[in-house]
Structures are given as C-alpha cells and as structure tokens.
C-alpha cells in the first residue's frame, strides 16, 4: 500500500503531490489530464519500471531529471531518473541506495490497462508473458529460471545461424540445458493454470452476473510428466532442419494457454463485453495468487476499466476491489458515485 506520492518532472507533472487511502482511490478527469500518468507513477514506485515507456520517456520534456517520492506504512521509497543518452535510474528505500529493485523489494501490484484486452485474442507471447509474470511475482526463484532459459535459447539460436562444422555435437549441451529449464517453466505454468481453473469460472460468473463455464488449458507439444525428455528428443531429432529455420521451434517459448467459454474457444466466440469481463476475471486471479503468497495484499491499478461495463457489472466488481488498495481512472465522476460509497476521489483537470 502507498499512502502518498510526490511527482517531480514526471510525464505531465512538474511538481504535484497526492494522498491515498487504503480502499478505493478514484482518479477522475478529462482525457489528457494526467490520470494514466499518475497510475504509471504508482506502478513505477512499486515495481521499478513503467508498463508503457522506457525510462527516458518518463522525464518531462526538456527536464534534466524526474523523481518520485512515496511512503508506505513501513518505509519511504524514492525513484530517480537522470536524463542522458541512456537514462540512469536509481532507487532509495529508507535512504538505502539501490541500483535496481530486487524481487524482495518490489511491492505486489496488479495492473489492468486497455491493451490487456489483447490477452484473449492476441499473439501467444501475451499469454506466455501473463503466466510467467504472475509466477515470477509469486515465486522470486522463477525469475532466474526464466532469464537463464532466455540466455540459453539465444545462445542455441546463435549457433544454429552460424552452422559450424559438427554442429550436432555442439548443440547437445545446449539441448540438455534448455530442456531442463524448459521442463521447469512448463510445469510451473501448468500448476498455475490448475489453480486458476479452480476459481476462474466463479469469478467470471460473479462479474457477468450469469453462470458460465470457463476452462483454461496449457497447449504444448510435450506431456507434463515427461516434458524434459520429450523436448530433448525433439531438439535432437533433426538439427539440419533447425539450421535451415535458424531458430529453436520447440519449448515453452512456443507453448500457449488456450481459453474456453462454455466449451468454445474464446478467440472465436467472445463478444467485446465478454472479453473485458474475462480479462477482469484474470486480473482478480492475479490478486488471489498474490494474496496466497505475499504477506501484504497487492495494489490493484485499473486504467479506464469501467468505460464499457454496465452498472450491474461495475457493482459486482466493487465487491472485489474494495478488499485491497485500488486505483481507478475514469472520465466520469458519476460512474464512481454510482459504484462506490466512500473512498477517495482525486479530481484532475
């Protein structure tokens, strides 16, 4: 939880301060009034980076630096960004200077922003990132596995492109290590999907106010119980073909998460309203996963989430968002008044 924040030369803010409450904080204002920039500042304080821009773009135009100062109930957090060819970023937590935020220093947070609607219909890498980002927030060890897999994959792909003499023998070491790491990633994803399947249908039905069957399935060429051996066998099978391709075609970086509603693939049948409701259900699953594994409840950041929800669905969502510190941006103050009693309203513009 964040109790207050000061933004200096951050995005559209020259110097502004805001106080927050433990429950729902509604950020109300017309377009281009800085609502999303404020939400972005909260996320940057919590996670160390933005979700939509590189560090240099966070500094107000023409300013030499940007700074965020925030307090939680237990400590102070500062983020500094210096302008330059490569923006330099640093952190302070209770005056302890840090070059980067280790996983143990991150605040748990769940973000919903309009681009997340692509989760259901977009490319498979979006669904892979959803699974991996959530696992990394709940199990810090997973981050090392994920980064190591990427490095080994990049090294193997580089070898395929070079195609040196005796490549099959050289690939063997990379094949073994990639399969070991790939099995660990795939099993963690499958375990996550199993937990999600216990709750996703109920969450969706509650928000939609109608019973529906939602089923998630991990889509892979390899069985969970023998992922490593099956992946290794496939990597070893035809190195000449992989050289022609120039990339590694098998492994968790090619897997996907399939989503079904009432027995039909979501990408084929879901309406816009169903898509938004289902993505919200996924975000509430993220909240539940973080509550299961972290000592402090997560913050929930909802950017323009109410614009296409009717009153019934907004009120159903209210039941969940009031359980943790929530930040909601909207252009319509009446929506906030209809949906929440009490809470904190920040008026911009």
C-alpha positions in Angstrom: 0.0 0.0 0.0 1.1 3.5 -0.8 -0.1 6.4 1.5 1.2 9.3 -0.6 3.3 10.2 -3.6 5.1 13.3 -5.0 5.8 13.5 -8.7 8.6 15.9 -9.9 9.2 16.3 -13.7 7.4 13.0 -14.2 5.5 12.8 -17.5 3.0 15.7 -17.5 3.6 16.7 -13.8 6.0 19.4 -13.0 5.6 19.1 -9.2 2.4 17.5 -7.7 1.6 15.5 -4.5 -1.3 13.2 -3.8 -2.5 11.3 -0.7 -4.2 7.9 -1.0 -6.5 5.8 1.2 -6.3 2.1 1.9 -9.5 1.3 -0.1 -10.7 2.7 -3.5 -8.9 5.7 -4.9 -10.7 7.1 -7.9 -8.7 9.3 -10.3 -11.2 11.4 -12.2 -10.6 13.9 -15.0 -11.0 14.6 -18.7 -8.7 13.0 -21.3 -5.1 14.3 -21.2 -5.4 15.4 -17.6 -2.7 13.1 -16.3 -4.8 10.2 -14.9 -2.8 7.4 -16.5 0.5 9.2 -15.8 -0.4 9.2 -12.1 -1.3 5.5 -12.3 2.1 4.9 -14.1 3.9 6.7 -11.3 2.3 4.4 -8.7 3.4 1.3 -10.7 6.9 2.7 -11.2 7.3 3.2 -7.4 6.0 -0.3 -6.7 7.8 -2.3 -9.5 10.7 -0.1 -10.6 9.6 0.5 -14.2 6.7 1.7 -16.4 4.4 -0.6 -18.3 4.3 1.6 -21.4 7.5 3.6 -21.8 11.3 3.4 -21.3 12.9 5.4 -18.6 13.9 8.4 -20.7 10.3 8.9 -21.7 9.2 9.3 -18.1 11.1 12.6 -17.7 9.1 15.7 -18.6 10.0 17.2 -21.9 13.2 19.3 -21.5 13.7 18.5 -17.8 17.1 17.1 -16.7 15.6 14.6 -14.3 12.5 13.0 -12.8 11.8 12.0 -9.2 9.1 10.0 -7.4 8.8 10.1 -3.6 6.3 7.8 -1.9 5.5 6.4 1.5 4.1 3.1 2.6 3.0 2.4 6.2 6.5 1.0 6.9 9.0 2.9 4.7 9.8 5.6 2.2 10.6 4.8 -1.5 12.3 7.1 -4.0 12.9 6.7 -7.7 15.3 9.0 -9.5 15.8 9.1 -13.3 18.6 11.3 -14.9 18.3 12.4 -18.5 21.0 11.5 -20.9 21.8 9.2 -23.9 20.8 6.3 -21.7 18.6 7.5 -18.8 20.2 6.5 -15.5 17.7 5.2 -12.9 18.3 4.7 -9.1 16.3 3.8 -6.1 16.2 4.6 -2.4 14.3 2.7 0.3 14.6 4.3 3.7 17.7 6.1 2.4 19.4 2.9 1.3 20.6 3.5 -2.2 19.9 0.7 -4.8 20.9 0.4 -8.4 17.9 -2.0 -9.0 15.0 -3.3 -7.1 15.5 -7.0 -6.1 12.3 -9.2 -6.1 12.1 -8.9 -2.3 11.9 -5.1 -2.6 9.0 -5.0 -5.1 5.5 -4.1 -3.9 2.8 -6.6 -5.1 0.7 -4.9 -7.8 -1.9 -6.0 -10.4 -2.5 -3.7 -13.4 -5.3 -3.6 -15.9 -5.0 -1.3 -18.9 -6.8 -1.3 -22.2 -4.0 -3.2 -24.1 -4.6 -6.2 -21.8 -7.8 -6.9 -23.8 -5.4 -8.4 -26.3 -4.7 -11.2 -23.9 -7.5 -13.3 -25.2 -7.3 -12.7 -28.9 -3.7 -11.5 -29.4 -0.4 -13.4 -30.1 0.6 -16.3 -27.8 3.5 -14.4 -26.4 1.0 -12.2 -24.5 -0.4 -15.2 -22.7 3.0 -16.7 -22.1 4.0 -13.3 -20.5 0.8 -13.3 -18.4 1.7 -16.7 -16.9 5.4 -16.0 -16.4 5.0 -12.5 -15.0 2.5 -13.8 -12.4 4.6 -16.8 -11.5 7.6 -14.5 -11.0 5.6 -12.3 -8.7 4.6 -15.2 -6.5 7.9 -17.2 -6.7 11.1 -15.0 -7.0 13.2 -18.0 -7.9 11.2 -18.3 -11.2 12.8 -15.1 -12.4 16.2 -16.7 -12.5 14.9 -19.8 -14.4 13.1 -17.5 -16.9 16.2 -15.4 -17.5 18.5 -18.4 -17.8 16.2 -20.0 -20.3 16.2 -16.9 -22.4 20.0 -16.8 -22.4 20.4 -20.4 -23.3 17.8 -20.1 -26.0 19.6 -17.1 -27.5 22.9 -18.9 -27.5 21.4 -22.0 -29.2 19.7 -19.9 -31.8 23.0 -18.1 -32.5 24.7 -21.4 -33.0 22.0 -22.5 -35.5 22.6 -19.4 -37.5 26.3 -19.9 -37.6 26.0 -23.6 -38.6 29.6 -24.6 -37.7 31.1 -28.0 -38.6 30.0 -30.7 -36.2 27.0 -28.6 -35.0 25.1 -31.6 -33.8 27.7 -32.3 -31.1 27.9 -28.7 -30.1 24.1 -28.4 -29.8 23.9 -31.3 -27.4 25.0 -29.3 -24.3 22.5 -26.5 -25.1 19.7 -29.1 -25.8 20.1 -30.7 -22.5 20.2 -27.5 -20.5 17.3 -25.9 -22.5 15.2 -29.0 -21.9 15.9 -29.0 -18.2 14.9 -25.3 -17.8 12.0 -25.7 -20.2 10.5 -28.5 -18.1 10.7 -26.3 -15.0 8.9 -23.4 -16.8 6.2 -25.6 -18.3 5.4 -27.4 -15.0 5.1 -24.1 -13.2 2.8 -22.8 -15.9 0.7 -25.9 -15.7 0.4 -25.7 -11.9 -0.7 -22.1 -12.3 -3.4 -23.0 -14.8 -4.6 -25.8 -12.5 -5.0 -23.2 -9.7 -6.7 -20.7 -12.0 -9.2 -23.4 -13.2 -10.4 -23.7 -9.6 -11.6 -20.1 -9.5 -11.9 -18.5 -13.0 -15.4 -19.7 -13.8 -16.8 -18.4 -10.5 -15.0 -15.0 -10.8 -16.3 -14.5 -14.3 -19.8 -15.6 -13.5 -19.9 -13.2 -10.5 -18.8 -10.2 -12.6 -21.1 -11.1 -15.5 -24.0 -12.0 -13.2 -24.7 -15.1 -15.2 -23.3 -18.7 -14.8 -20.7 -19.7 -17.4 -18.1 -22.4 -17.7 -14.6 -21.1 -18.2 -11.7 -23.6 -18.8 -8.0 -22.9 -19.3 -5.7 -25.4 -20.9 -1.9 -25.5 -21.3 -1.2 -26.0 -25.0 2.1 -27.8 -25.6 3.6 -30.5 -27.9 5.0 -32.3 -24.8 3.3 -34.1 -21.9 3.8 -32.5 -18.5 5.0 -35.7 -16.9 7.9 -36.1 -19.4 8.4 -32.6 -20.7 12.2 -32.6 -20.5 12.8 -36.0 -22.2 10.2 -35.3 -24.9 11.7 -31.8 -25.6 15.2 -33.1 -25.7 14.3 -35.9 -28.1 12.7 -33.3 -30.4 15.6 -31.0 -30.3 18.0 -33.8 -31.1 15.9 -35.3 -33.9 16.7 -33.1 -36.9 19.5 -30.4 -36.4 19.8 -29.9 -40.2 16.1 -28.7 -40.4 16.7 -26.4 -37.4 19.7 -24.9 -39.1 17.5 -24.1 -42.2 14.9 -22.5 -39.9 17.6 -20.6 -37.9 15.7 -20.8 -34.6 14.5 -23.2 -32.0 11.0 -24.3 -32.8 10.2 -26.3 -29.6 10.0 -25.5 -26.0 7.9 -23.3 -23.6 8.7 -20.2 -25.6 6.4 -21.8 -28.3 3.6 -23.0 -25.9 0.3 -21.3 -25.3 -2.6 -21.0 -22.9 -6.0 -21.9 -24.5 -9.2 -20.3 -23.1 -12.7 -21.7 -23.5 -16.1 -20.3 -22.5 -19.0 -22.7 -22.4 -16.9 -25.2 -24.4 -16.0 -22.8 -27.2 -12.6 -21.1 -27.9 -12.8 -17.5 -26.6 -11.0 -16.2 -29.6 -13.8 -17.4 -31.8 -16.9 -16.5 -29.9 -16.3 -13.9 -27.2 -18.0 -10.5 -27.6 -16.3 -7.3 -26.5 -18.2 -7.3 -23.2 -17.3 -10.9 -22.5 -13.7 -10.2 -23.4 -13.5 -7.3 -20.9 -15.2 -9.3 -18.2 -13.0 -12.3 -18.7 -9.8 -10.2 -18.6 -11.0 -8.6 -15.4 -11.5 -12.1 -14.0 -7.9 -12.9 -14.9 -6.8 -9.8 -13.0 -8.7 -10.9 -9.9 -7.0 -14.3 -10.3 -3.7 -12.3 -10.1 -4.9 -10.7 -6.9 -5.8 -14.1 -5.4 -2.4 -15.5 -6.4 -0.5 -12.6 -4.8 -2.7 -12.8 -1.6 -1.8 -16.5 -1.4 1.9 -16.0 -1.5 2.7 -12.5 -0.2 2.4 -11.2 3.3 0.9 -7.8 2.2 -2.2 -7.5 -0.1 -1.5 -6.3 -3.6 -2.4 -2.9 -5.0 -4.9 -3.0 -7.9 -4.5 -0.5 -10.7 -7.5 -0.2 -13.1 -7.0 2.1 -16.1 -10.3 3.1 -17.8 -11.8 -0.2 -16.7 -15.4 1.0 -16.2 -16.0 2.6 -19.6 -17.7 -0.4 -21.1 -19.2 -2.1 -18.0 -22.8 -1.7 -17.2 -23.8 -0.7 -13.6 -24.5 -4.3 -12.6 -21.0 -5.5 -13.6 -19.4 -2.4 -12.0 -21.2 -3.2 -8.7 -20.1 -6.9 -8.9 -16.5 -5.8 -9.4 -16.8 -3.4 -6.5 -17.1 -6.5 -4.2 -13.6 -7.5 -5.1 -11.7 -4.2 -5.5 -12.7 -2.9 -2.1 -10.7 -5.7 -0.5 -7.3 -4.1 -1.4 -5.9 -0.6 -2.2 -7.3 0.1 -5.6 -6.6 3.0 -8.1 -9.3 3.5 -10.8 -9.1 6.1 -13.6 -12.2 7.4 -15.2 -13.5 10.4 -17.1 -17.0 10.1 -15.5 -17.4 11.1 -11.8 -21.0 9.8 -11.9 -19.7 6.3 -12.5 -17.7 6.5 -9.4 -20.6 7.8 -7.4 -22.9 5.1 -8.6 -20.4 2.3 -7.9 -18.7 3.2 -4.6 -19.7 4.6 -1.3 -16.9 6.5 0.5 -13.4 6.0 -0.9 -11.1 8.7 -2.0 -11.6 10.8 -5.2 -8.8 12.7 -6.8 -10.1 15.3 -9.3 -7.7 16.3 -12.1 -8.1 18.9 -14.8 
